[in-house]
Amino acid sequence: MRFFPSCAWATALALLAAVPAVARENYALLIGASTYPALDQRFWLKGPANDIDLVQTYLTSNPALPFAPDHITILADGIPGQTAPTLSAIRDGFAALAATVQPGDFVYLHFSGHGSQSPAIDPDAELDGLDELFLPVDIGPWDDSVGTVQNALVDDEIGQLIDSLRDKGADVWVVFDSCHSGTATRAAPTGDDEVRLRQLAPEALGVPADRLAEAESHARALPDPRAQAPAPVETTADVGKGRLVAFFAAQTNETTPEKNMPKGKQGRRLQGVFTYTLFETLAERPGVTYRQLGQEVLRKYSTRNLARSTPMFEGDLDVPVFGAGGSAGRVLQWSATPDKDGLSLRAGRLHGLSEGSALLLLASPADADDAALARYRVTTLSAFAATATNTADGPAPEIPRGAVLRLAGESVDLSLTIALPPVGSAPADHLTAAQRIMQADALIGPRIQFVPAGAEADLRLAVFPDSPRPDALWVLPASGQIDDSELARTPSVSTADKTAAELAEVMADTLTRMSKALNLLKVGAAASGGQLRLEAGLVTARFDPDREEVIETTRNPVDTANVPRMIPNDVIGLRLKNPNDIAVDFNVLYVGADYAITFMGNGRMQPGGTLNEDYVLVTDDSFGRDRLLVIVTPAAAQTVIEDLSFLEQSAVDRTRSTAAGRVGLAGLLDEAGFGQTTRAAISLSSRRKKAAPAPVFLQFEIDTVPGTGG
């Protein structure tokens, strides 16, 4: 039986029916493998040590459930004084934990490093005929006599090690920032050549190709592309056995990168993209459930173009992270403590602060912005801490007991930077001429900026001479890394069939459409911590094209913590309930993988009202990562229903004059469409007004895939 339920790791997760709200003791085992003496240095990693340092700091300082330093075991090369993560050290670490934990204890496990695959020792137990591996630093080559990679940690053993903790009654949360897709990779330059993928092809470990082919021949057929690799989750209560929650950086056929994080900040360093995003989200939203945490991580992946991979989340996701409750809203204020340089606060870069961030000093966390006692500005900053100084002349005000510093005028960055491809190829040279035309004729908005190849950017243009489209300009994510399996869903623009003017027009239209769709997601991410309460979910069903109706007996709820896979003639329905004591307006938008924005409808829900509608019929027009956005806003009596239909992609060429008079949410979203303004950030400070709860953006990720023809 396989342990890992995603990233090609699958097994059943047994869950308890009940668990104490707070663990009696908290333990952690943090494993970061970077350097592999048996491998060529080009396969070595640099980010795992930084991941472990980040996770350790968070665990010892988080407000939800702090960990005692002596309860954290670190196995990581690259951190002075720590034990290297060899296979025996990992086994010993688990054995020590199993001998220590008691019923009700909580254990956090973190794996950062390379993953790979090898022929399964028991092919009948594996859907794809392969075992999944986590690679300790002392791995050796493939050993044909025993049919495995020397010193590799196989998925079955990891499952047994985790079960040794759960059998003692301890609850376990395990995070894997590694993956196992072994396909060829492509990349655009990132300047420092530091972006690497945390996967190692079996061939690099000496696994014979014929053994892989033989193993895969035993794989079970999956005719329905919506089928997931994991085995069904066991829901039978097992009294005495702890809960298990597992987070994975990517799915079976995907890779996960490490890169310098966070973008554009001083002191950034190589991190696993998944690890950094996960703990950044936790720092901003302590007290969320595992499901809410997963949803916000997916949202950040989409708004920041971090990677094309899709994190996955398994287990009992509807309990608070670490088993400790708290506020699930976005944290934008922190307690203030006087020090010799001004005020210190236990929040830093990981919480969304930057050098120079404006802060309001408030006597109470419940005070409105206009009750601010003084204004402060961040002067020094680290990942978890900051110092702020008073911006006014004269003596600093007295700091009341219980005072907080609140981030003032939170904004969303609506700029988009695109790194050019390296010079020297015909497509790159063709783009140079087109770029001059785009800028001279103002075909792109002022917030779309081209930067040199290798510079930090939101998107990267690349040329792949050995691809099916050697003359094309491919649009890659910020990491610049994709694998061959992703080419089919990667945007590209051909160049050989276009004049410079034609290429300028097509490229400008492509980038503008992408910008508008991405900015809509950015606004949603910034506004997702609103005060409105909503009960929301998706259901799927099948459409019968012969009878032209939905087959009611096929309706099933969607696990919104993960990304469902849909095929042509699948139907997506939205279920909403308004538990607030005020009416709300809703708008439904569909952002396609091709960055089209489709207005699906809107309406008003009275207090206690419900919505039960089918909104999306999946067609065979395009495939990839789609997103259903539900924007819910407070509705004042005797007002027209909020109408966001102007956001449809067909209106991308709207000018500022046609948008005159828009205010509030509609005005902000119109700005996201790249109107003719030079502002790169739009203030969301109006969210602080208590009289009107903030709009809520619900974002549901959906993968649409081709049908099987059957």
C-alpha positions as CSV (number, residue, x, y, z in Angstrom):
1,M,0.0,0.0,0.0
2,R,1.3,3.4,-0.9
3,F,1.5,6.3,1.6
4,F,1.5,9.4,-0.6
5,P,-1.9,10.3,-1.9
6,S,-0.7,12.9,-4.5
7,C,2.5,13.8,-6.4
8,A,2.1,10.1,-7.4
9,W,2.0,9.0,-3.7
10,A,-1.2,7.2,-2.7
11,T,-2.6,5.4,0.2
12,A,-5.6,5.5,2.5
13,L,-5.7,8.1,5.3
14,A,-7.4,6.7,8.4
15,L,-9.1,9.5,10.4
16,L,-10.3,9.7,14.0
17,A,-13.9,10.9,14.7
18,A,-12.8,13.2,17.5
19,V,-9.6,14.9,18.8
20,P,-8.7,17.3,21.6
21,A,-8.7,20.9,20.5
22,V,-5.2,21.5,21.7
23,A,-2.4,18.9,21.7
24,R,-0.8,18.2,25.1
25,E,2.7,18.4,23.7
26,N,3.9,19.6,20.3
27,Y,6.8,18.0,18.4
28,A,8.3,18.5,15.0
29,L,10.8,16.6,12.8
30,L,12.1,18.8,10.0
31,I,14.1,17.1,7.2
32,G,15.9,19.1,4.5
33,A,18.2,17.3,2.0
34,S,20.3,19.6,-0.3
35,T,23.6,18.0,-1.2
36,Y,23.9,14.5,-2.6
37,P,27.6,13.3,-2.8
38,A,26.6,10.4,-5.1
39,L,25.0,12.7,-7.7
40,D,26.5,15.3,-10.0
41,Q,26.5,18.7,-8.4
42,R,24.1,20.0,-11.0
43,F,21.4,18.0,-9.2
44,W,22.2,19.5,-5.8
45,L,19.7,21.9,-4.2
46,K,20.2,25.0,-2.0
47,G,16.7,25.8,-0.8
48,P,15.9,22.9,1.7
49,A,18.2,24.3,4.4
50,N,16.4,27.7,4.1
51,D,13.1,25.9,4.2
52,I,13.9,24.2,7.5
53,D,15.2,27.5,9.0
54,L,12.0,29.2,8.1
55,V,9.8,26.5,9.4
56,Q,11.7,26.2,12.7
57,T,11.4,29.9,13.3
58,Y,7.7,29.9,12.6
59,L,7.0,26.9,14.8
60,T,8.7,28.5,17.8
61,S,7.0,31.9,17.4
62,N,3.6,31.3,15.9
63,P,0.7,32.5,18.1
64,A,-1.7,29.5,17.4
65,L,0.4,26.7,18.9
66,P,4.1,27.5,19.7
67,F,6.6,24.7,19.8
68,A,9.3,24.4,22.4
69,P,12.7,24.6,20.8
70,D,13.7,21.3,22.5
71,H,10.7,19.6,20.9
72,I,12.0,20.3,17.4
73,T,14.4,17.8,15.7
74,I,16.3,19.1,12.7
75,L,17.9,16.9,10.1
76,A,19.4,19.2,7.5
77,D,22.7,19.7,5.7
78,G,23.6,23.3,5.2
79,I,22.6,24.4,8.7
80,P,25.6,24.6,11.1
81,G,25.5,22.2,14.0
82,Q,22.6,20.1,12.6
83,T,22.6,16.4,11.8
84,A,22.6,15.5,8.1
85,P,19.4,13.8,6.8
86,T,20.8,10.4,6.1
87,L,18.4,7.4,5.8
88,S,19.5,6.1,9.3
89,A,19.1,9.5,10.9
90,I,15.6,9.9,9.5
91,R,14.7,6.5,10.8
92,D,16.2,7.3,14.2
93,G,14.3,10.6,14.3
94,F,11.0,8.8,13.8
95,A,11.9,6.1,16.4
96,A,12.7,8.8,19.0
97,L,9.4,10.5,18.4
98,A,7.5,7.3,18.5
99,A,9.0,6.5,21.9
100,T,8.1,10.0,23.2
101,V,4.6,11.0,22.0
102,Q,1.5,10.4,24.0
103,P,-2.2,10.3,23.0
104,G,-3.4,13.8,22.1
105,D,0.1,15.1,21.2
106,F,0.7,16.9,17.9
107,V,3.5,16.2,15.5
108,Y,4.5,18.3,12.5
109,L,6.7,16.7,9.8
110,H,8.4,18.5,7.0
111,F,10.3,17.0,4.0
112,S,12.2,19.3,1.6
113,G,14.5,17.8,-1.0
114,H,14.5,15.7,-4.1
115,G,12.0,13.0,-5.0
116,S,12.1,10.4,-7.6
117,Q,10.6,7.1,-8.7
118,S,11.6,3.5,-9.1
119,P,9.9,0.2,-10.2
120,A,7.6,-0.8,-7.4
121,I,8.6,-3.6,-5.2
122,D,5.0,-4.7,-5.2
123,P,3.6,-3.5,-8.7
124,D,0.1,-4.7,-7.9
125,A,-0.1,-2.2,-5.0
126,E,0.8,0.8,-7.2
127,L,-1.5,2.4,-9.7
128,D,1.4,3.4,-12.0
129,G,3.7,0.5,-11.2
130,L,6.2,2.8,-9.5
131,D,7.3,3.4,-6.0
132,E,7.8,7.1,-5.0
133,L,11.0,8.0,-3.2
134,F,12.2,10.7,-0.9
135,L,16.0,11.0,-1.3
136,P,18.2,11.3,1.8
137,V,21.6,12.8,1.3
138,D,23.4,9.4,1.4
139,I,21.5,7.8,-1.5
140,G,23.4,5.5,-3.8
141,P,22.7,4.3,-7.3
142,W,20.1,1.7,-8.4
143,D,20.8,-1.8,-7.0
144,D,19.5,-4.3,-9.5
145,S,20.1,-7.2,-7.1
146,V,17.4,-5.9,-4.7
147,G,15.4,-3.8,-7.1
148,T,15.7,-0.4,-5.4
149,V,17.7,2.7,-5.1
150,Q,20.3,2.5,-2.3
151,N,19.3,4.3,0.9
152,A,16.2,5.8,-0.7
153,L,13.2,6.3,1.5
154,V,10.3,4.5,-0.2
155,D,6.7,5.7,0.1
156,D,5.6,2.5,1.9
157,E,8.2,3.0,4.6
158,I,7.3,6.6,5.1
159,G,3.7,5.5,5.6
160,Q,4.9,3.0,8.3
161,L,7.0,5.6,10.0
162,I,4.0,8.0,10.2
163,D,1.7,5.2,11.4
164,S,4.2,4.6,14.3
165,L,3.3,8.1,15.6
166,R,-0.4,7.8,14.9
167,D,-0.6,4.4,16.6
168,K,0.5,6.2,19.8
169,G,-2.5,8.5,19.5
170,A,-0.6,11.5,18.1
171,D,-2.1,13.8,15.4
172,V,0.2,14.3,12.5
173,W,0.5,17.0,9.8
174,V,3.1,16.2,7.2
175,V,4.2,18.5,4.4
176,F,6.2,17.3,1.4
177,D,8.0,20.0,-0.7
178,S,9.3,17.6,-3.3
179,C,7.9,15.7,-6.3
180,H,8.7,12.9,-8.7
181,S,7.8,13.8,-12.2
182,G,10.7,12.7,-14.4
183,T,9.8,14.4,-17.6
184,A,12.2,16.7,-19.5
185,T,12.2,20.3,-18.3
186,R,12.5,23.6,-20.1
187,A,13.5,27.0,-18.7
188,A,13.9,30.6,-19.3
189,P,16.9,32.4,-17.8
190,T,16.4,33.9,-14.3
191,G,19.6,35.9,-14.0
192,D,21.3,34.0,-11.2
193,D,20.6,30.5,-12.5
194,E,19.2,29.5,-9.1
195,V,15.8,28.2,-10.0
196,R,15.8,24.4,-9.7
197,L,13.2,21.7,-9.7
198,R,12.9,19.3,-6.8
199,Q,12.6,16.1,-8.8
200,L,15.2,13.7,-10.1
201,A,14.5,11.6,-13.1
202,P,14.9,7.8,-12.4
203,E,17.6,7.7,-15.1
204,A,19.8,10.0,-13.0
205,L,19.8,7.3,-10.3
206,G,20.8,4.6,-12.8
207,V,17.3,3.0,-12.9
208,P,17.3,0.9,-16.1
209,A,14.8,2.1,-18.7
210,D,13.6,-1.5,-19.4
211,R,12.8,-1.9,-15.7
212,L,10.8,1.3,-15.7
213,A,8.9,0.2,-18.9
214,E,8.2,-3.2,-17.4
215,A,6.9,-1.6,-14.2
216,E,4.7,0.8,-16.0
217,S,3.2,-2.0,-18.1
218,H,1.6,-3.3,-14.9
219,A,0.0,0.1,-14.2
220,R,-3.8,0.1,-13.9
221,A,-5.7,1.8,-16.7
222,L,-7.4,5.1,-15.8
223,P,-9.9,5.7,-18.7
224,D,-11.6,8.6,-17.1
225,P,-9.1,11.5,-17.0
226,R,-10.9,12.9,-13.9
227,A,-9.8,9.8,-11.9
228,Q,-7.3,10.6,-9.2
229,A,-4.4,8.4,-8.2
230,P,-5.1,8.3,-4.5
231,A,-6.9,5.3,-3.1
232,P,-10.2,6.1,-1.3
233,V,-9.9,7.8,2.0
234,E,-10.8,5.5,4.9
235,T,-13.4,7.2,7.1
236,T,-14.0,4.5,9.6
237,A,-13.2,5.8,13.1
238,D,-10.2,4.1,14.7
239,V,-10.3,5.0,18.4
240,G,-6.8,5.6,19.7
241,K,-5.2,6.4,16.4
242,G,-4.3,10.0,15.7
243,R,-5.5,12.1,12.8
244,L,-3.4,12.6,9.6
245,V,-3.3,15.7,7.3
246,A,-0.9,15.7,4.4
247,F,0.1,18.6,2.1
248,F,1.9,18.0,-1.2
249,A,3.7,20.5,-3.4
250,A,2.4,19.1,-6.7
251,Q,0.4,16.4,-8.5
252,T,1.7,13.2,-10.1
253,N,2.8,14.6,-13.4
254,E,4.1,18.0,-12.1
255,T,7.3,19.3,-10.7
256,T,7.9,21.9,-7.9
257,P,10.6,24.6,-8.0
258,E,12.8,26.4,-5.5
259,K,13.6,30.0,-6.2
260,N,14.5,33.3,-4.5
261,M,11.6,34.3,-2.3
262,P,9.9,36.7,-1.7
263,K,9.9,38.6,-5.0
264,G,11.4,42.0,-5.0
265,K,12.4,42.0,-1.3
266,Q,15.8,42.7,0.3
267,G,17.4,39.6,1.9
268,R,15.4,37.2,-0.1
269,R,16.9,33.7,-0.4
270,L,16.4,30.4,-2.1
271,Q,13.3,28.7,-0.8
272,G,10.9,26.0,-1.8
273,V,8.1,27.9,-3.5
274,F,5.6,25.7,-1.7
275,T,7.2,25.9,1.7
276,Y,7.5,29.7,1.6
277,T,4.0,30.3,0.3
278,L,2.5,27.9,2.8
279,F,4.1,29.6,5.8
280,E,3.6,33.1,4.5
281,T,-0.1,32.2,4.3
282,L,-0.1,30.8,7.9
283,A,1.6,34.0,9.1
284,E,-1.1,36.1,7.6
285,R,-4.0,34.0,8.7
286,P,-3.3,32.2,11.9
287,G,-6.2,30.1,13.1
288,V,-7.5,29.0,9.7
289,T,-8.5,25.4,9.0
290,Y,-6.3,23.2,6.8
291,R,-8.9,23.6,4.1
292,Q,-8.8,27.4,4.2
293,L,-5.1,27.3,4.3
294,G,-5.0,25.1,1.2
295,Q,-7.4,27.3,-0.7
296,E,-5.4,30.4,0.1
297,V,-2.1,28.7,-1.1
298,L,-3.9,27.8,-4.4
299,R,-5.0,31.4,-4.7
300,K,-1.5,32.7,-4.2
301,Y,-0.1,30.3,-6.8
302,S,-2.5,31.7,-9.3
303,T,-2.2,35.4,-8.5
304,R,1.6,35.4,-8.4
305,N,2.3,32.9,-11.3
306,L,4.6,31.1,-8.9
307,A,4.6,27.8,-10.7
308,R,2.4,25.7,-12.9
309,S,2.2,22.9,-10.3
310,T,-0.9,22.3,-8.3
311,P,-0.5,21.7,-4.6
312,M,-2.7,19.0,-3.1
313,F,-4.2,18.5,0.4
314,E,-5.5,15.3,2.0
315,G,-6.9,14.2,5.3
316,D,-9.2,15.9,7.9
317,L,-9.1,19.4,6.5
318,D,-11.9,21.0,8.4
319,V,-10.1,21.3,11.8
320,P,-7.9,24.3,12.7
321,V,-4.2,24.1,11.7
322,F,-2.2,22.6,14.6
323,G,-5.5,21.7,16.2
324,A,-5.8,25.2,17.7
325,G,-8.5,27.6,16.8
326,G,-8.3,31.3,16.3
327,S,-9.3,34.1,13.9
328,A,-9.6,32.9,10.3
329,G,-9.5,36.4,8.9
330,R,-6.5,38.1,7.4
331,V,-4.3,39.6,10.1
332,L,-3.4,43.2,9.3
333,Q,-2.6,44.5,12.8
334,W,-0.2,43.4,15.5
335,S,0.6,44.2,19.2
336,A,3.1,47.0,19.6
337,T,6.0,47.0,22.1
338,P,8.1,50.1,22.8
339,D,11.9,49.8,22.4
340,K,14.8,52.2,22.0
341,D,14.2,52.6,18.2
342,G,10.5,53.1,18.3
343,L,8.0,50.3,18.4
344,S,8.7,46.6,17.7
345,L,6.1,44.1,16.4
346,R,6.2,40.4,16.0
347,A,5.4,40.6,12.3
348,G,7.7,40.9,9.3
349,R,8.1,40.2,5.6
350,L,6.3,36.9,5.9
351,H,3.3,38.8,7.2
352,G,3.1,41.1,4.2
353,L,5.1,44.0,5.5
354,S,7.8,45.9,3.5
355,E,10.4,48.5,4.2
356,G,8.5,51.8,4.5
357,S,5.1,50.2,5.1
358,A,2.7,52.8,6.8
359,L,1.2,51.7,10.1
360,L,-1.5,53.3,12.3
361,L,-1.1,53.2,16.1
362,L,-4.4,52.3,17.7
363,A,-5.3,52.0,21.4
364,S,-7.4,48.9,20.7
365,P,-7.7,46.3,18.0
366,A,-11.3,47.2,17.5
367,D,-10.7,50.9,16.8
368,A,-11.5,52.4,13.4
369,D,-8.7,53.9,11.3
370,D,-9.8,57.5,12.1
371,A,-9.1,56.8,15.8
372,A,-5.4,56.4,15.2
373,L,-3.1,58.0,17.8
374,A,-0.2,58.4,15.5
375,R,1.3,57.1,12.2
376,Y,4.4,55.0,12.0
377,R,6.6,53.6,9.3
378,V,8.5,50.3,9.1
379,T,12.3,51.0,9.3
380,T,13.9,47.6,9.9
381,L,12.5,44.3,8.8
382,S,13.2,40.6,8.9
383,A,11.0,37.6,8.0
384,F,9.3,37.5,11.4
385,A,9.9,40.9,13.1
386,A,9.9,44.7,12.4
387,T,10.7,48.0,14.0
388,A,8.5,51.1,13.3
389,T,9.3,54.7,14.0
390,N,6.9,57.7,14.5
391,T,6.6,59.8,11.3
392,A,5.6,63.0,13.1
393,D,8.0,65.6,14.5
394,G,8.2,65.9,18.3
395,P,8.0,63.3,21.1
396,A,6.4,59.9,20.4
397,P,2.9,59.4,21.9
398,E,2.4,57.3,25.0
399,I,1.7,53.7,24.1
400,P,-1.5,52.5,25.8
401,R,-1.6,49.0,27.2
402,G,-3.0,46.6,24.5
403,A,-2.1,49.0,21.6
404,V,-1.7,47.6,18.1
405,L,-0.1,48.7,14.9
406,R,-2.4,48.3,11.8
407,L,-1.2,48.2,8.2
408,A,-2.6,51.4,6.7
409,G,-3.9,51.6,3.2
410,E,-3.3,48.0,2.2
411,S,-2.8,47.9,-1.6
412,V,-2.7,45.5,-4.4
413,D,0.1,45.6,-7.0
414,L,-1.5,45.8,-10.4
415,S,1.8,46.1,-12.4
416,L,3.0,43.2,-14.6
417,T,6.7,42.7,-15.6
418,I,7.6,40.5,-18.5
419,A,11.2,39.3,-18.9
420,L,12.3,39.3,-22.5
421,P,13.9,36.2,-24.1
422,P,17.7,36.1,-24.5
423,V,18.9,37.9,-27.6
424,G,20.2,36.0,-30.6
425,S,17.3,34.0,-31.8
426,A,15.0,34.9,-34.7
427,P,11.8,35.1,-32.5
428,A,13.7,37.3,-30.0
429,D,14.9,39.6,-32.7
430,H,11.4,39.8,-34.2
431,L,10.0,40.7,-30.8
432,T,12.5,43.6,-30.4
433,A,11.1,45.3,-33.4
434,A,7.5,44.6,-32.2
435,Q,8.3,45.9,-28.8
436,R,9.3,49.3,-30.2
437,I,5.9,49.4,-32.0
438,M,4.0,48.4,-28.9
439,Q,5.5,51.2,-26.8
440,A,5.5,53.8,-29.6
441,D,1.8,53.2,-30.4
442,A,0.8,52.7,-26.8
443,L,-0.6,49.2,-27.5
444,I,0.1,48.2,-23.9
445,G,-0.8,50.0,-20.7
446,P,1.8,51.8,-18.6
447,R,1.8,49.2,-16.0
448,I,3.0,46.4,-18.3
449,Q,6.7,46.6,-18.3
450,F,9.4,44.6,-20.2
451,V,12.6,43.9,-18.4
452,P,15.8,42.2,-19.6
453,A,16.2,38.5,-19.8
454,G,17.1,37.1,-16.4
455,A,15.7,40.0,-14.4
456,E,13.1,39.4,-11.8
457,A,9.6,39.3,-13.4
458,D,6.1,38.1,-13.1
459,L,6.2,36.3,-16.5
460,R,9.1,35.2,-18.7
461,L,9.2,34.9,-22.5
462,A,11.3,32.0,-23.8
463,V,12.2,30.5,-27.2
464,F,12.5,26.7,-27.5
465,P,14.1,25.8,-30.8
466,D,13.5,22.0,-30.3
467,S,9.8,22.4,-29.4
468,P,6.9,21.8,-31.7
469,R,6.8,25.6,-32.3
470,P,10.4,26.7,-32.7
471,D,9.4,30.1,-34.0
472,A,7.1,30.8,-31.0
473,L,7.5,33.0,-28.0
474,W,6.4,31.0,-24.9
475,V,5.0,32.7,-21.9
476,L,6.3,31.0,-18.7
477,P,5.6,31.6,-15.0
478,A,7.9,33.7,-12.8
479,S,10.1,30.7,-12.0
480,G,10.8,30.3,-15.7
481,Q,10.5,26.5,-15.3
482,I,8.1,24.1,-16.9
483,D,8.3,20.5,-18.1
484,D,7.4,19.1,-21.5
485,S,4.0,17.8,-20.2
486,E,3.0,21.5,-19.6
487,L,3.8,22.8,-23.1
488,A,0.2,22.0,-24.3
489,R,-1.3,24.4,-21.8
490,T,1.5,27.1,-22.0
491,P,0.5,30.3,-23.9
492,S,2.7,31.0,-26.9
493,V,2.7,33.4,-29.9
494,S,4.1,32.5,-33.3
495,T,6.5,35.0,-35.0
496,A,7.5,33.6,-38.4
497,D,4.0,34.3,-39.9
498,K,3.7,37.9,-38.7
499,T,5.2,41.2,-39.6
500,A,6.6,43.3,-36.7
501,A,3.3,45.3,-36.6
502,E,1.2,42.2,-36.6
503,L,3.4,40.6,-33.8
504,A,3.1,43.8,-31.8
505,E,-0.7,43.7,-32.0
506,V,-1.0,40.1,-31.1
507,M,1.6,40.2,-28.3
508,A,0.0,43.3,-26.9
509,D,-3.4,41.7,-26.9
510,T,-2.1,38.5,-25.3
511,L,-0.3,40.3,-22.5
512,T,-3.1,42.7,-21.9
513,R,-5.6,39.9,-21.6
514,M,-3.3,38.0,-19.3
515,S,-2.8,41.1,-17.2
516,K,-6.5,41.8,-16.8
517,A,-7.2,38.2,-15.7
518,L,-4.3,38.1,-13.3
519,N,-5.2,41.5,-11.8
520,L,-8.7,40.3,-11.2
521,L,-7.3,37.4,-9.2
522,K,-4.9,39.8,-7.4
523,V,-7.8,42.0,-6.3
524,G,-9.6,38.9,-5.1
525,A,-6.7,37.7,-3.0
526,A,-6.3,41.1,-1.3
527,A,-10.1,41.4,-0.6
528,S,-10.6,37.8,0.6
529,G,-10.5,38.6,4.3
530,G,-13.9,40.4,4.4
531,Q,-16.4,40.3,7.2
532,L,-19.3,38.8,5.3
533,R,-20.0,35.2,6.3
534,L,-20.9,32.8,3.5
535,E,-21.6,29.2,3.0
536,A,-20.4,28.1,-0.4
537,G,-19.6,25.1,-2.4
538,L,-19.6,23.5,-5.8
539,V,-21.3,20.5,-7.2
540,T,-20.7,18.6,-10.4
541,A,-23.0,16.8,-12.7
542,R,-23.2,15.4,-16.3
543,F,-25.0,17.0,-19.2
544,D,-26.8,14.8,-21.6
545,P,-26.4,16.4,-25.0
546,D,-29.1,14.2,-26.6
547,R,-31.7,15.3,-24.1
548,E,-30.1,18.7,-23.6
549,E,-30.5,18.5,-19.8
550,V,-28.5,17.8,-16.7
551,I,-28.6,14.2,-15.4
552,E,-29.7,14.9,-11.8
553,T,-28.6,11.5,-10.5
554,T,-24.9,12.4,-11.3
555,R,-24.7,15.3,-8.9
556,N,-21.8,15.2,-6.5
557,P,-20.2,17.7,-4.1
558,V,-16.7,19.0,-4.9
559,D,-13.8,18.9,-2.4
560,T,-12.9,22.6,-2.8
561,A,-9.6,22.1,-1.0
562,N,-8.2,20.4,-4.1
563,V,-8.6,21.1,-7.8
564,P,-11.3,18.9,-9.5
565,R,-10.7,17.6,-13.0
566,M,-13.5,18.2,-15.4
567,I,-14.2,16.8,-18.9
568,P,-16.5,18.0,-21.7
569,N,-20.2,17.8,-20.8
570,D,-19.4,18.1,-17.1
571,V,-21.6,20.7,-15.4
572,I,-20.4,22.9,-12.5
573,G,-23.1,24.2,-10.1
574,L,-22.8,26.8,-7.4
575,R,-24.4,26.6,-4.0
576,L,-24.5,29.7,-1.8
577,K,-26.2,30.6,1.4
578,N,-26.3,34.1,3.0
579,P,-26.2,33.7,6.8
580,N,-25.7,37.5,7.3
581,D,-28.4,39.8,8.6
582,I,-28.0,42.0,5.5
583,A,-28.7,41.4,1.8
584,V,-25.7,40.7,-0.5
585,D,-25.2,40.9,-4.2
586,F,-23.2,38.2,-6.0
587,N,-21.5,38.2,-9.4
588,V,-20.2,35.0,-11.0
589,L,-17.2,35.2,-13.4
590,Y,-15.3,32.5,-15.1
591,V,-11.6,33.0,-15.9
592,G,-10.4,30.5,-18.5
593,A,-7.0,28.9,-18.9
594,D,-6.8,31.2,-22.0
595,Y,-7.3,34.2,-19.7
596,A,-10.8,34.9,-21.1
597,I,-13.2,36.3,-18.6
598,T,-16.8,35.3,-19.0
599,F,-19.6,37.0,-17.0
600,M,-21.9,34.1,-15.8
601,G,-24.6,36.1,-14.0
602,N,-25.4,38.1,-10.9
603,G,-28.2,38.6,-8.4
604,R,-29.2,39.6,-4.9
605,M,-29.6,37.3,-1.9
606,Q,-31.7,38.4,1.1
607,P,-30.7,37.4,4.7
608,G,-31.0,33.6,4.9
609,G,-31.4,33.3,1.2
610,T,-29.9,30.5,-0.9
611,L,-28.6,30.1,-4.4
612,N,-28.7,26.7,-6.2
613,E,-27.8,27.2,-9.8
614,D,-25.8,25.4,-12.5
615,Y,-23.3,27.9,-14.1
616,V,-20.7,26.2,-16.2
617,L,-20.9,23.5,-18.9
618,V,-17.4,22.3,-19.8
619,T,-16.9,22.2,-23.6
620,D,-14.1,20.9,-25.7
621,D,-12.9,24.3,-26.8
622,S,-9.9,24.6,-24.5
623,F,-8.2,22.9,-21.6
624,G,-6.1,23.8,-18.6
625,R,-6.5,25.7,-15.3
626,D,-9.8,27.6,-15.1
627,R,-11.2,29.5,-12.2
628,L,-14.7,30.3,-11.1
629,L,-14.9,33.6,-9.2
630,V,-17.8,34.5,-7.0
631,I,-17.8,38.1,-5.8
632,V,-20.1,38.9,-3.0
633,T,-20.7,42.5,-1.8
634,P,-23.0,44.1,0.8
635,A,-26.3,45.4,-0.8
636,A,-27.9,48.6,0.4
637,A,-31.7,48.8,0.3
638,Q,-33.3,50.4,-2.8
639,T,-30.1,50.1,-4.9
640,V,-29.5,48.4,-8.2
641,I,-27.7,45.0,-8.1
642,E,-23.9,45.3,-8.4
643,D,-23.1,44.5,-12.0
644,L,-19.6,43.4,-12.9
645,S,-20.3,42.3,-16.4
646,F,-17.9,45.0,-17.7
647,L,-15.1,42.8,-16.6
648,E,-15.7,40.4,-19.5
649,Q,-12.5,40.1,-21.6
650,S,-14.3,41.4,-24.6
651,A,-14.1,44.8,-22.9
652,V,-10.3,44.7,-22.6
653,D,-10.0,47.8,-24.9
654,R,-12.1,49.9,-22.6
655,T,-10.7,53.5,-22.1
656,R,-10.8,55.6,-19.1
657,S,-13.5,57.8,-20.5
658,T,-16.0,54.9,-20.8
659,A,-15.3,54.0,-17.1
660,A,-15.9,57.5,-15.8
661,G,-17.9,57.6,-12.7
662,R,-17.2,54.2,-11.4
663,V,-16.5,54.1,-7.6
664,G,-16.0,51.5,-4.9
665,L,-15.5,47.9,-5.9
666,A,-16.4,48.5,-9.5
667,G,-13.9,51.3,-9.8
668,L,-11.2,49.2,-8.3
669,L,-11.9,46.3,-10.6
670,D,-11.9,48.7,-13.6
671,E,-8.4,49.8,-12.6
672,A,-7.4,46.1,-12.6
673,G,-8.3,46.2,-16.3
674,F,-5.3,48.5,-17.0
675,G,-7.0,51.8,-17.6
676,Q,-4.7,54.6,-18.7
677,T,-3.2,55.5,-15.3
678,T,0.4,55.3,-14.1
679,R,-0.6,54.0,-10.6
680,A,0.8,50.5,-9.9
681,A,-1.1,50.0,-6.7
682,I,-4.7,50.7,-5.7
683,S,-5.6,51.3,-2.1
684,L,-8.0,48.9,-0.3
685,S,-8.1,51.0,2.9
686,S,-11.9,51.4,2.5
687,R,-12.1,47.8,3.7
688,R,-11.6,49.1,7.2
689,K,-14.9,50.9,7.4
690,K,-17.2,49.0,9.7
691,A,-20.4,50.4,8.2
692,A,-20.0,48.2,5.1
693,P,-18.4,44.8,5.3
694,A,-15.7,44.1,2.8
695,P,-16.6,42.3,-0.4
696,V,-15.7,38.6,-0.5
697,F,-14.0,36.9,-3.4
698,L,-14.5,33.2,-3.6
699,Q,-12.1,31.5,-6.0
700,F,-12.6,27.9,-7.1
701,E,-9.8,26.3,-9.1
702,I,-10.8,23.8,-11.9
703,D,-8.8,21.7,-14.2
704,T,-10.5,21.0,-17.6
705,V,-9.0,18.0,-19.5
706,P,-9.8,16.3,-22.8
707,G,-12.3,13.5,-22.9
708,T,-11.4,10.0,-23.7
709,G,-13.7,9.7,-26.8
710,G,-15.5,6.9,-25.0
